[in-house]
Amino acid sequence: WTSDPFNDFCYLFNYLSMRTWAEARADCVNQGGDLLSITEPFEQAFIQGLIQQAPTGISLWMGGHDSITEGGWEWTDGSPFRYIRWNAGSPDDYFGEDCLSILINGGYWNDDNCQNKRGYICKRRGLSLKIFILPSELRCSGPDWYEFGDFCYKPFGDKKTWHSARSVCRSLGAELVSIHSMKEQSWVESYLYMGVDADSTSDVWTGLNDLAVPGMFMWSNEHIVTFTYWAPGEPNNHDGFTEDCVEMSHQTGRWNDVSCTELNTYVCKMPKAHYPLPSVKPTMYGCPQGWDAYGYSCYWMEETARSWSDAKAFCKEQDAVLLHIGDIYEQSHFTVVLSGRTSFWWIGLRAQGDMSGGVDYVWDNGLPLTFTHWDKDQPDNGDGTCVAMTTGQIGGFWDDKQCSEKHAFICEKTRPDITPPTKAPTPPPSQGCADGWTALPHFRNCYRVMTTVKYVDWSQKKSWEAAQEDCISRGANLVSIHNHEEEEFLSVYSKGSSKWIGLRHNPIEGGYSWSDGTPLSHTNWGHGEPNNHEDREECVEMVSSNNGTFSWWNDLNCDAHQDWICIISKGKTPIIPPVPPSPVPAPDCGSNPGWRKNNNICYYYNDTDIVDFHTAIMRCYAEKAMLVSILSKNEQAYVNSMVGTGKVAAAWIGLRMFGIASGQYMWIDNSPLTYTHWAPGEPNNANGEEQCVQMNRHQGGWNDANCGRAGAGYVCKKFPGDVHTHPPPTQPWEGNCPAGWMRFKDKCFMFKGKKDDIKANWSHARSWCRDQGGELAIIDNQYENDFVASYLKDLELPTWIGLSDLLVENQYAWSDGASPVLYTNWNEHEPNNAGGTVSSFCFKLEHCVAMTHGTLATGKWNDDACHKDHSFVCYRKKSSSIEPPPPTKSPCPADYISWYQNCYKLVEEPATWDAAQAACEEQGGNLASIDMSYDQAFVAGVVLQGRADAWIGLRLSLEDSSYMWTDGWPVFFTQWGPGEPSNVQDEGCVSMHASIWFHGTWNDTKCDLAKPYICKISSVKPPPTPSPGDGKCLSFFVPYGQYCYFMYDGAEGFSWNDARHYCQSVRTELTSIHSRAEIEFIRNLNFTKKHNIWIGLTRDRNFGWGWTDKTSLGFVNWAQGEPNSAFHPGDIAEENCVEMYLDGRWNDNNCLQKRGFACR
């Protein structure tokens, strides 16, 4: 903790512990403090000076939030929100930003998404405060002054200007009221109506003002401001008027700066003093002995815990009822009363009904429910049907509890000496509903379903926010539902559809509330609802059956486009809503009037040109744009707002899978895949033919679809003035790498995790790299990825790199907090969170990214559990301050690049394949052979680097129609491109692709074409080739050494026993394998790669492994963690048979599974 010499507070700076706002606050509270509040310029300067030292990050959490009331910013520690330092354009509530962060650069404040993970600052008081209690003989001057704590208060019902009201108070030796805590605020609210007409709507003057220093509010008695309770958006000095005095709302209690010349009622406040005892001791305001009085009622606080029914019976014996609360004033009174109590206190509210038709909350004394004060996540119908109030400093909130629980309780009865004002009963409505609106005759409200009757017009459907705005524009509101009868009526009225209703979830407070402010007295959740699917569902729809006989509520993504229901009071004339404004043109985006601009990015949505994916690309090219890439939740919401009103059910976006086998999704504009919004169950690659992605109209979810089907509109994206010209190349970074680091272009890399070397979890690996002056590896392009992958050969797999979504769920970012994600290289079906979730903690397990290797997928990325110990790669930039390393003698000839025991050279002067091989031989080498995935990565990424297609040393042998390397190495590894080898006539020589889309893949082509080529000189000798036998093979078998092989790679799979039966029917056996060379030979026979293949390895009677052809088991190639005898859903037998994966590794499996097979 760090202390500020100019105040008595201490501060704790947590730069590296990334948490959500709520998690950060919980940690601060656990340490005896709270999230940071800043209440004066000196404290801001102190904090701003310290955070400049932050090692990473963009911003840090503070304790400010407006989660309770939008725009009503508060500090969590109760400090007054009297000083502000907003960043330009903030706060903007951009897609619901309710929490406050401070920017490390500049110290300005910004409203932020509470679910983002950031560092944070805690604050606590360093010195204990002594509280002095004034002597008990101090009292107020007369019965018209009300006591609270050490002060006296007197409300006045006549209206005056602020200065005149202050003069009246000062003439009495008092001041306009000052308020210093939420407890005092609640008490003042509860007593406001004591001195004014109960039906008055006048607001009330307080002593707060900024008359002395504009923008710096002070109390009129010059006391320090220690508490504020501003209304949303206040103080605002509205429209530049001189709003220097502060009033309290009579309805909400919130504060607002207004002109001092307005006329309001007011409250005076003065300290208690030594007044003489009254000659006649006052009674308890007409209440029996021991009962407390407030307003028109007497209250008994019974601390003996009883069940709800027993508590009700006890009150009945006292000619009373369990407490019912009718308004904010009575609630404020009991918030104060319970602030010093513990546990829960029963009140007279209880739920009626059942889950099938919803539940209604009613007072047990039959009075209508006119006010609610539900606690976080309440009411949830799950805990019980009786209601109790919480206690403590933020007490008074309502929780539903099991009625059998035993709690203290409050009884209430009418004061005998005061007759409460009787309001004439509200007569039944005499007016009907306006045209287009409907209701039952005795209903007090009218309803209108906003929908199209004859056909579905999606252009008229709206998100929840837009639906709410539409209702307000009609003088109405989104519907609120308060009992089972209203629910039944609306179910029939809107049968067969789902509609928005006015209920919405507060992501910080956690509870639901009606948008029109009416009490939440009825709920009707569907089974398993609300479930907040993937943390995206905060708004509520009502779903009605086709015949309207029943309905239920479901939480839903607020961006979904739906019909909606408005509600308006009977007798109130609906307003004809104004014609929506025309879309704002964006001429700097293009001449097409359909372009729209958001956050300085241009978007164009076409819902009439229904095309396939490839045509959509060309349409966007014609607009000098690309199909849209979506990189964040905010961008998703904006694009969804366009697609959601379209005439077609979906729109193409720029995401697609490249390569059927790899399953790797990439944005076609080369943006990194850092955000996803898949619909439930997607992507599913139905029938193996869905490689392109659409956004669905209803909820904006993504769905993979067949690229060639013309079934969707499309969304284009570009920056203003963008014509898609390539940026100028960046200049090389000057400098050198420290000893022990390997250089590639502008970066230095260090590889850790060899057999006896250090391995670590993701966080410890990052810390280790930082201790060396670096960071976990940041990879910006395919060539860097290939370089790193090529040196993973000696590391234990897998290998950590610096990517994670620890900061924001499903939003991947580099660990240095600054580098943009310019490139991704996900493996098939990744990222997938394969570890699932842990229900008791509800967090995603796989947050960190590792690079795979040792397989065909070397260099591909996978999300993995961060706690696992893996090898890892560090990186740092080259530095000009580092001396060049001493020159070393290269093992390779001039112009060759060294890699392990091999030397490579790219010759860019084109030559035919034969001429290229001859040129390499003259230098003591051959055209390059590629033995495994590691040297494939090195040759493609480091040697070739996308400069040109180049010859390698693979060529088709005309004698046996097999491919062979010119240097005599067996063909252990291949990396054919899509549809290759095509075996077109005269195509027998192999080159390596340079294209970014087919990077490093191989292509058979005509040998007489002139191409650049890659030479290789190696000190490693190839293994001996098995000598051929004397016999011959059947026509459909392929010879290798002394054996013949048959590969079944058709679409239909076979069980292990059926496969062996087939092999035996042609006098062979399921293949046994005795060397790596044999694995590669067999693997390369599986041309279609439709299945893994059965081999002849199985368990014997003693559960040991053996080959069915009785050859010795002297060579094995198990996959990691195999054999494991795992059981899977549907298994009816153990894993006694062995399959070979497409990359050559082995796995034990259930013998009944369907696979391809190889005979020998």
N, C-alpha and C positions, 0 to 999 in steps of 0.2 A: 504494500500500500504506500502511496505517496501523499504527503500532506501539503496543503496550500498554506503558505505562511500568512496569507491575508484573511483566512477564515478558519473555522474549527472543523473542517471536513477533510476526509481522507479519500483517495481515489485509487482504484485498481484497474490497470490497463491490460486487457486480455486480447492481444493482437492475433495470436495463432490458434486460439480455441474457437472454432467456427460453430455458431449455434443460431437457431431461429431466435426471433425477438423474445418469444415466451420462454424458451430454454435459457437464454441469456439472463432474463430477469429472475428465473428460479434460482440460478446459480448465485446471483448477487444477493438475493434474499437469504439463501442458505448461509452466506458469509456475513450476515448481520447488516446488510445494506440494501440498496436497490439500484436499478439502472440510473445512470447519470442524469441529473437535472442541472440546468444552467439558468440562473435567475438574475445575473448582473454582468455587465461588460468585463469586470475584472476577472471573474471566474471563467468567462469565455476565453479571455486572453491567456490565462494560465493553462487551460485545457488545450487550446490551439497550439501553444508552444510545445507541449509535450508530445502530441500526436504526430508532429513532423518527424519524430524518430521512429515511427512505425516501420517494421521491416517489410511488410507486405500489405496488400489489401487496398481497397478503394475507400471504404467508409466503415464506421463503427457504430454499433447500436447505442442509442440513448434511451431514456425512459419516457419520452414523449409519445403520445398516441391520441387518436381521435376515434377509437373503436366503439365507444359508447354512443357518441353522437357525431355524425360526420361533420368535420370542420371545427368541432369543439375540442381543441387540443388541450391536453392535461399532462402533468408529470405524475408518474406512478408513485413517487414518494410523497405526494401531496403538496409539493412546493408550488407556489403561485406561478402561473404562466404569464409573467409580467415582462419578460425580456425575450426578444426574437432576433434571429440572424438567418433568415431563409436564404437559400440559394436562388439565383435568378429563375423565375418560372415556377418556383415551389411555394407552397404545396399545391400539387395539381391533381391529387387523388387518381393518378393514372392507373386505371383498372383496379381500383380498390386498395390504394396504398395508405395504410392506417397507422404505420409505425415510423418513428423518427430515427434517422441516422445522421452522423456528422461526417462530412467529407474530410479525409485526411489531408488533401491538398486544399488549403484555404480555410478550413474550419467552418464552412457554411453548412446549413442544415437542409435536409432533403427528406420529404416523405417517401417511404420505402415499403416494399412488399414484406409483410411480417414473416413470411415463410422463407425468405432468403436467409442464408447462413453467413454470418459476419462475425468479426471480432466485436468486442463490446467493452464498455467502461462502467465499473461499479462505483458507487459513492456511499459513504456512511459518515456519521458524525463521530469526530474523534474525541470530543469531550462530553462527559455526561452532564445533563442539565438538571439543576436542582429546581424542583417545583415548590413554591411557597404557597401555602394555603392561608388565605386571609382569616382572621379571627371569625368565629361563628356568630358573634353578636352583630356583625355588619348586616344591614338589611336595606330594602328599598323604602322609598319615602311614603308610599301609599298603595292602596289596593288597585289603582289603575296602572301601576307598573308591574311588569311580569319578571320574575326572577329566573335567571339561568346562570349557573356557576357563580362567578363573583360580580356579575353585572345585572343591571336592571334595564328593561326595554319597555317602550311605550309606543304602540302604533297609533297613527292619526289617520282619520278617514277623509279629511278635507284635502283638496289638491292645491299644490303650490309649485312655484319654480324651485330649482335646486337651492339657490341662494336664500330664498325666503324660508324654505324648509329648514335649512341650516340655522338661520336666525332664530326660528322658534325653538329649536333644540338647545341652542346656546343660551337662550333666555331662561331655560329651565336648569342650567348648569350641566347640560348634556351635549352630545354631538350626534350628527347623523350616524346611523348604525355602521359599524365596521365589523367585518366577519373574518375570523382567523382559523377556522377549521370546518371540515365537512359536518362535524357534529353540531357546531353552532349554526351552520347554514341550514341543516335540517330542522333545528329548533325554531329558527326565525321563520322558515317557511310554514311550520305547523301553527304558529301563532299570528300569522299575517292577518287572518280574517277576524281576529278578536276586536280590532279597532276600526274595521271598515264594514260596509254593507256586504253581507254574504254573497250578494249577486254582483258585486262590483267587479269590473274587469280592468281596473286601473293598475298599472304597474307601480313599483315602489322605489322611491329614491334611497340610495345608499350614500355613504360618505366618500366613495371612491371617485377620483377625478385625476385628470392630467393637466390641470390649469397652469401649474407652475412650470413643468417641463413637458412639452408635447411628446407623447409616446411613452412617458414614464409615469405610471399610475401610482398615486399615493392616497392614503386615507385623509380625510379632512382634519382628524385629530393628530396628524403627522406620525401615526404609528406605522411601523414597517409592514409592507404587504407580505404576508406569509401564506396566503391562500387565495385562489381565484376560482371562479365557477362560470366561465364565459359560455355564452350560447354559441352554436356553430357559426363560424366566420367572424366572430367578434373578438376583440374590438376592431372596427374597420374604418372609423371616421368617414362614414358613408358619403360617397360622391364628393368628397373633399370638404363637406360641411364641417363646422367647428363642433364636433361631438366630443365634449370634454368631461361630461358628467355621466355617472353610471347608474342605471336603474336595474331592479330585479323584476323579472317577469312574474306576474301574479299567478300565471298558470303553471309554469315549469320551474320557477326559481332560478333560471339561468340569468346571467348578467349581459347587459348590452350598453355600449356607449351611445349617448344621444345628446341632443342640444340641451344645455342647462336651462333653457327658457321653457321647456315643455312643462306641463302641469301633471304632477303625480301625487299620490299619497306618499307617506313617509314614515319611518320608524326612528325614534330617538333612543340613544343608549348612554348610560352613565354607570360608573362603578357604584357598588354598594357602599353605604356610609353608616356612621353611628347615629341612627335615628332612634328616638325613644320607642319603647314597646307600645303598641296600641292598647288603649284602656280595655277594650273588649277583644279577646283572642278570636281571630277569624275561624270560622268553621272550615271543614274540608270541602268547601264549595258545594255543600249540600249532599256530599257522599257519605255513606256509612263509615264508621271507624275502620281505618286500615285500607280503605279504598282510595285510589288516586283519581283525580279529576282532570279531564281535558275536554274542551268543547262542551258537547251536550251529553257526555257519557261519563260514567264511573267505571274504573277498571280495577280488577283484582289480579295481582301477580302471584300465582300459585306455583311454588317451587317443587312441591311433591310430584314426582314423575308418575304419570298415569297413561294408560292407553287413550286413544282419541275418544272412544265411546265413554270410558270412565270419566274423562275430563269433561265431556259434554254433560254427563249426568251430574257431576259435582257443580257445574255452573248452574244447571237447572235448579238444584237445591237452594242456590243463592238467589233465585228469581232472576237469573242472568242467562246469557248465552255465551258460547265461545266467541272470541273476538272476531268481528268482521270489520274490514277496512274499506272505506268508501271513496277515499280520494288521496291525493298526494300529501295533503296536510296531515291527515291522520297517520299515513305511512311514515312521514318524516318524524312525527312525534315518537313512534315506536322504534324507528331507527336510532334515535337518541337514547331511548329507555333501554334498549337491548345492547347498546354499545359496551356496557360494562358487565354483561352477563355471559354465560357459557352455554354450550350445547344448543338444542333446538327447543322451540316453544310452539305448542299446538295453536292453530287458529281455526275458525269455524268453516273452512273451505274443504270440500270433498268432491271427488269425481263420481259421476253416475254414468251408467251405460257399460258397454263392453267393446272389445277391440273390433268386433265385426261391423259395428255401425258408428264407431267413434265414441268418445267420451266427452261429457259436458261437466265443467266445474261449476258448482253452485254453493251458495252460503247455506248453512244448516238452518238459519232462521228465516229462509225464504226470500231475503232481500236480493235484488238483482246484482249481478257482478258488474260493477262499473269501473273497476280499476284492478290491475294486476302488477305484481312486482317480482316476476320469476327470476330465480337464480340461474347461474350458468348451466346449460344443458337441460333446463327445466321448462315445462313439464315433460317427462320422458315416458310416462305410463308404465315404466318398467319397475320402479321401486315401490310403488304403492298408490293408493287412491286418496289418502288423507294428507293435509298440507300443514307444514310447520315453518316457522320463521327462523332464519339463522341469527347468530349473535356476533359480538365482537365489533371492532372498529369499522368494518364495512358490513355490519349486520342488517337485519330487516328483510333480506331476500327470501323468497318463497321456494321451498323444496317439497315435492311430493314424497311421502314416506309410507311404509307399511303401517296400517292403522293399529296394529297390535303393539308397535313400539311404544315405549314409555318415555314421555317427555314432560317437562314443565308446560304450563299453559296460562292463558290470559282469559279471564271472564269479563264480560261487558254488560252493563245495564244503563238505562236512561237515568240521568240526574233528576232527582225529584223536584229540585228548586228551579229548574230551568225548562221551559217548554221549547223544544227544538222547532225551528221554523218548518211549517208544513208546506210542501210544494203541492200545488194542485196536480192531480194525476194527469199524465199526458194523455189526451184523448186519442182514441184510435184515429189513424190518418183518414181524413175526409177526402183527400185528393188521390187520384190515381197516378199512373205513370205516363210519361211522355211517349210519343210515338217511337216505337223501336225498343222501348224498355218494358219490363214486365215484373210482376210480383204477385203474391197472394194478397187478398184484400186487407188482411190484418197485419201484413208486414209493414215495417216503417221505412224500408228501403226498396228501391227499384234496381233491377239488374239488366245488363245487356251483354250478350255474348258477341264478341267481335270476331266474326267469321264470315266465310263465303258460303252461301247456302247451296247453290247449284253445282259448284265445282270448287276444287281446291286451288286457291290462288296464292302461291308461296310468296309473291311479292308483297302481299298484305300481312303476312305473319311477322311476328316481332320477337326480339329477345325480351327477357323480363324487364330490363331497364326501359326499353323502348315502349313496351306495353304499359308500364306505369306512367310514363310521360304522356302517352296517348290518353289514358283515363283522366289524368290531371287536366289535360288540355280541354276536356269535355266538362270540367267542373266536377269530376267524379274522382274515384280512386280505384286501384285494383281491389277486387272483392276480398272482404274478410268474412269469415263464416263462424258463427258463434253458438250454434246449437244443431241438434240432429234434424230438426224440421227444415232449417235453411239448407242443410246438406242434401236432404232428400229432394227438395224442390230444385236445387241447382243441378243435381244428378239427372233428373228427368229433363230439365231444360236444355242441358248440354250433352245429352246421351250420345254414346258412341264416339266420344272424342276425348282428348286431353287438352286442358286449358291452363294457362297461368292463373294462379291466385296470388294474393298479396302477401304471402308468408315468405320470409327470407331468413337465412341463417347468418348470424354474425360470426365471422371466422375467429375473432379474438375472444369475445365474451362466450361464444359457444352456444348461445340460445337462439330461439326463433321468436320473431315478433311480426305483427301485422304492419304493413306499410302505412295504413291510415291511423295508427296510434291507438286503436281500440284494444281492449284487453284480450289476451289469448285465453279464451275460456272453453275452447272446443278443439279436439284433435281427431284425426281419422287416418292415421298412417296405414299404408299397406303392409303386408307381411314382409318383415326384414327391412322395413324402411323407418327412418331415413338411414341410408348407408354411406352417403358421401363418396360414391365410387371414384377411386383414384384421386381423392381430394379435389374433385372438380364440381361437386354438386352442392350449391348453396341456395338455390331457389326452389320453389315448390309448385308442382302442377297437381290439379285434380283430374283423375282419370275416371270416366263414367263408362259403365257397361253399355252394350249396344242398345239394350231396351231401357236403360236408365234406372233399373231396379236397385243398383248398388253402385258405390263409388269408393275410391280410396285416394290417398295422397302419396306422392312420390317426390323425393328430392331429385333435382335435375340440374345439369349445366346451365347457368344463367344465360349463356350465349345461344342456347337452342332457340330456334324460331318456331313459334306456336301461335295458336289463337289465344284469346284471353277474355276474362270477364270483368266488367266494370260495375261499380256500385255507386248509387247516388241516393240521397235522402228524398223521400216522397215530398212533393211540394217544391222542390228545388228544380228549376228549369235547366236542363242540360245546355251546355254551350256548344255551338257548332264550331268544331276545331278549325283553326286556320289551315290554309293550304300549305303543305310542307314546302319549305324553300327549295328552289332548284339546286341541284348539286353544284358545289363550288368548282369552277373550271380550273384546270391545271395546265396552262399553256406551256410551261417549261418542261412538261412531261412529254408532250407530243401534240400533233395537230388533231388526233382522234379525240372527239369530245368525251369519250368514255373514260379517259384517264382520270384517276383521283390521286391525291397526294396525302400521305400520312407520315408524320415524323421524318419529313424530307425524303421519303421514298415514294416512288410512283407505282401505282397498281392499276391494272386494267382487267376487268372481268367481262367475259362474253358468255352469255347464257342462251344465245340463239344459234350460234355456229357449233353444231353438235358434231364432234370430230373424234378421231383416234388420237393416241398420245403423240405419235410422230407428226401428224398434221398440226396438232396444237403447238408443237415446238416451232414449226415453220410459221404459223400465224404470229407467234410472239417475235420471231426473227424479223418478220415484216414490220413490226412495230419498234424495231431496234431494241428488243428486250429479250428476256428469257422466261421460261415457265417459272412461276414463283418458287422461291425457297423460303421456308418458314423456320426462323431461328430462335423464337422465344414465345412464351405464353401470350405476351401482348400482341405480337405480330399475328399469332394464331387467331386471337379474338377479332382483330381488325379484318383479316381475310374472311373469317367466318361470317362477319357482319355483311359482307358482300354476297357470298355464296348462299347464305341462309335465306335470302329473298329472291333467289334466282328461279327461272322457269324450268330448269332441269335439275334432276335429283342429285347431281354430283358435278364436280369440276376437277379437271386434271391439275395437279401440282407437279413441280419439277423433280420429284423423287422417283427413283427407279432402281431395280435390282440389276446389277451387271454380272452376267455369267450365271448360267443355270446352276452349275455345281457350287459356286462360291456363295450365292445368296447374299451378296454384299450390297446394301442400300447406299446410294450416293446421290447428292444433289447434282443436277446436270450443269449448274452454273459453278460447280466446284466449291460451293460453300460447305463448311464442315457440318456433319450430322450431329448437332449438339442438343437437339430438342425433338421429341416425337409426340404425337397425339393420336395414336392408333385407337380405332373403335374397338369395343370388346370383341375378343376372338380374332383380331387381325394383327399382323398379316398372316394369312393361312395358305397362300400359294395354292389355291384350289386347283386340283388336277395337274399341279406342276406347271401351270402356264400363266401365272399372274405375277408380272414383274414390274408393272408401273402402278402409280399411286394416285388415287382420287380423294378429294375431300367431300364427304357427304353433306347434304344440304341441311338436314334436321339439326344435328348437334355438332357438326364440324369435325366428326371423327374421321380418321384416315382409313382407307381400305385399299388393299392391293387388287389390281384388276388386269385383265388381258390388254396389253398395249395396243393390239390391233383392232380392238372393237370400238366403233364410233358411237360412244354412249355418254359423252359428257361435254360440258363447256370447258373453259380453261381460264386461268388467272396468270397474267404476265406481270413481270416486276422489273424495274430498272431505277437508276438514280436520275434525277433531273439532268438533262443534257447528255446522258450516257448514250454512246453509239457503239459500245463494246469494242473499243480499241484497247490493245494490250498496253499496260503501263510500261514506262521505260525501265530497263533492267536496273536493279540496285547495284551500287558499287561494292566491290568485295570489301569485307571487313579486314582491316589490317591487324596484324599481331601474331602471337604464337600461343602455344599451349604449354601448361606446366608439365614437368616430368611425370610420367605415368598416365598421361592423357593421350588419346588418339585424335588426330585432327581430320576433319572433313569439312571442306569449304570454310564457312565462318565459325564453325563450332568445334568444341573439344568434347570428347566422350571418354568416360571411364566405365569399365565393365566389372561388376562385382558378383560373385556367386559361383565360382568354380567349385569343384568337389570339396575342397578343404577350406574354402574362403567364407567370408561373412555372408549371411543371408538374413533378411529382416522383413517385418511386416511393412506395409506401405508407409505409415507415418514415420517409423524408425529409419526406413531407407531414405526418405526425404530429409530427415534430420542429419543423417550421415553425409548425404550429398552436400547439404548446406554447410556442414562443418568443414568440408573441403573447398568451400568457396563456390559451390555450384548449386544445382537443383536436379531433382529427378528429371530424366530426359524429356525434352520438349521436341516434338517432331513436326516439322512444318511442310514436308512434301514427300513424294514417293521415293526420291533418291536418298534423302536422309533415312527414311524407313528401311530401305534396302541396305544401306551401309550398316546401320545398327543390327539388322537381322543377320547380316553375314558374319558378325563377330559374336553371335550368341552360341556358336558351335561348342564352346568349351564350358558354357554355363549350365547349371541345373535349371530345368524348366519349371514353370514359366518365369517371365522376367518383368518386374514392375517398370512402368514408365510413369510420367508425371501427370497423367490425366485422371480426373475423378469427377463425380457429381456430388461430392460431399457438401459443397456450398449451396447449391440449389438442386433439388431432386429432379433427375432426368435432364439436367442442363449441364453438359460436360464442359469442364474448364481445366486449363493447365494450372499446376500447383504453384507457380510463381506469382499468381494473382494479377499479372500484367499482360502476358502474351496471348494474343487472340488464337482461337482454334482455327487454323487455316487448312487442316488436312485431317482425315480420319481413315482408318484401314480396318474396319470391323470384320471379324470372321463371320462365317455363316451363322445366321440367326442371332447375332450379337448386336448390341447389348441386350441381354435377356433376363437378368436377375434370376439366374437358375437356382440360386439358393432360396428363393421365395421370401416369405416374411415370417417373423416370429410374432405370434398373436399377442403375447403379453407385452410386447414392446412396440409392435406395429411399425417397424422401420425396415427399410430395404437393406438386404444383406450385402449385395454386390455393388459397392460404390466406387471401387478403384479399378484401374485398367492395367492389364498385364499383356505382354507380347508372347504369343505362342511360338514354339520352334521345335525342331526335331521331327516334323511331319511335313506333309504337303503344304500345310498352312503356315509355314515359318514366316514370321513377320506380321501375321494377322493379329488383331486385337480382340480381347475378351474382357468383359467386366467380371471382377472377382471379389471375394470377401477380403476386406482390407486387413484383417487380422492375420492372414496367412503369411508365413515366412517364405519369401521367394528370392531368387537372384534379382538384381536391379541394375539399371544403367543411369549414371549421372551425366550431366552436361553442363557446360559453361561456355560463354563467348570467348573467342580468342582475345588476347590482351596485348596492346602495344608495350605494356610495361614489363612483359616477360621476355627475357633474352632468348634469341633463337637457340634451339638445341644444338649441341656439337654435331658436326657432320658425321654420318655413319655410312659405311660402305653398303650399298644396296646389293642384295643377292641377285638382282635382275639386271639385264642389259639396259642400256640407255633407252628412255622413252617407254619402258615397261613399268607396270604398277605391280607391287608385291602384295600378295595375300597368302598367308601361311607358306606353304612350300611351292606355290605357283606364281608365275609371272604372266601378266596380261597386257595386251596392247591393242588399242583400236586404231586401225588404219582407215582413214576416211576417204582415201582415193579409191574409187570403185574398181572392182575387178570381178570376173566370173568366179564361180566357186572353185573350179580347178586351178585357175591362176592364183587365187587367194591361198589355197592350200600349198601350192608350190612356193609362194612368197614366204609363208610361215615356216616351211621346211628349211628354206635357205638360212633362216635365223635360228635354227636349231629347235623348232617347235612344230606345232600343228594348229590348224583351226581349232578353236576352243571347244573342249569337251566339258560337259557339266555333269558332275557326279551326284550332287544332292541339292537340297533346297538352299543351303547356305551359299554355295558358290553361284547358284542361280541368282540369288539376291545381289551378290557382289558384282557379277558380270552385268546384270541389268541396270543396277542403280549406280554403281561407281564407275565401271568401265564405259558402258554405253551412254547412260544418262540422257536417254531420249533424243540423241543427236541424229540418228538415222537407223533404218533397218540395216542389220549387218549379218553377214554369213557366220555361222558356227560350224563345228566339225562333224555334224550328223548328216548321214547320207543313206539313201535307200540302196540295199544290196539287191542287184537284179537276180542273183543266184537263188536266194531263199526268201525274197520279198520282206526282209527285215531291215530295220535301221541299225547302223553301226557307226561308232566313233572312229575318226581317222587315226587317233593315237592308240587304238587297241583296247580302250576301256570298255567294259560291258555297259549296256544301257541300263543303269540303275535308276534313272530319274528322267521324267519328261515333263514339259510344261507347254503342251499344245494349246494354241488359241482356239476360239470357238469354231467348230466344224473342221478342225485340223487333226491329223493330216487328211487332206481332201483326196489324195491319190489320183488327182487329175493326170491325164497322160502327159508324160515328159516332166512331171514334177517329182523330183527325188532329192533335191538338196534343201537344206533347212536354214532359215534365217530367223533372227530374233527381232520382234516388233519393237519399235520405239514409241508408238502412239501412247498417249496417256491412258486411253481406254483399254488397250490391249497390251499394256506395259509388260515387256519382257517375255511375252508368250511367243511360241514358235509357230512357224508357217512353212509348209513344204511348197517349194516353188521351182521354177525352171532354173537349171544349173547354169545356163548361158547368160542369165541376167547379170548386169554389173552392179555390184553393191559394195559398200564398205565392209570390212571384215575384222574379226577379232582373233588375234594369235594368242597362243598359250604355250609357255615353256614350263615344264613341271619336273621336279626331282623325284616324284613319287611314281613308281612303276605300277602298271595295271596288273590285277590278279590274273593268273593263268586261265585261259578259256578251257572249259571242259572239253575233252577230246570227243569227237562224234563217235557213235557206235558203228558197228558194221552193218546193221540192218537199216530198214527204211520205215517211215511212218505212214499210217493211213492218210488219205487225202485231206481229211478234215482235222488232222492232228498237226501240231507244230513241233518240230524237233528242237531240243536243247541238250547238248552234251550227249549222253548215252540214253536219254529218255524221250518219249513223245508225250505231248500235253494237249488236252482238250479243255477249252473254256466255254462254259455255258453262261452267256451274259444277256439272255432274253428278258422280256418284260415280266414273265411269270416266274415267281420264285418257287423253290422246292424245300421240303424239310430235309434235315441231314440224312435220314434213312432213305428217303426217296432219291436223293442225289447219289448216295453210295450205291443204291440198287442200279441206277442208270450206268454208273462207271463199271460196275461188275458185269453188266449186260454186254458191254463191249470189251470185256476181258482186261479191265484196268481197275485201279483203286482211286479213291479220293486222294489227292496229291499229298505226299509228304514233302517237307522242305528242309534243306540241310545247309543253306548258306544264304547270305544276303544277296548274292548274285541271283540265286534261284528265286528269291522273293521278288526282286525287281523284274525278272523275266516274266513271272506269272502275273504280277500286277499289271504289267504293260499289255498282257493279253486281254484284260478286261476293258475292251474299247468303250463300251456303252456306259460303264460305271453305273448301271441301274441298281445294282445290289452290292453289298458285301458278299464274299464267297465262302462257302464251306470248304474246309480242308480236312484231311484225314486224321486229325488229332482228336482223341476222345479219352474218357476215363476207362480204366480197366476194372476188374472185379474188386481190386484192392483200393479203388479210387485214385490210383496213380495215372499219370498221363502217358499215352503211347500212341504210335502211328498204326493205322489199320493195315498197312503193308508190311508190318513187323520190322521195319528199318529202325535203327537206333535213334534215340532222342538226344542228339548231341548239340542241337542248335535250337534256341527259342527266341521269339521276338514279341513278347507280351506288351500290350499297351499299358500305360501307367495305371497302377491299381488293379491289374488283372493278373491271374484269374481270381474272381471274387465270389462266384456262385450266388450272385444277387438274384432276388426274386422280383418280378414285375407284375403289374396287374394282368390277370388272365393266365398266368403261368400255371401249368398243372404238373410240371416236372422240374427237376433240378437242371442247372447249367452244366451238362456233361459233354457238350460238343463245342467245337471251336470254329469261329469264323475269322476271316482276314479282312480288316478294314481296307478302304481304298488306298490308304497310305502305306499298307503293308504290315501294320501292327495287328496283333492277335487279341481276341476277346472270347472268353467262354460264354456260351449262350444256351438258351433252351433249345433242344434239338428239334422242336416242332416249328420253330420260326422259319419263314420262307426266305430263301437266299439263292444266289447263283452258286456255281460250284466249279471246281477244276479237277479233272481226272489226270492220272499219270501212269 
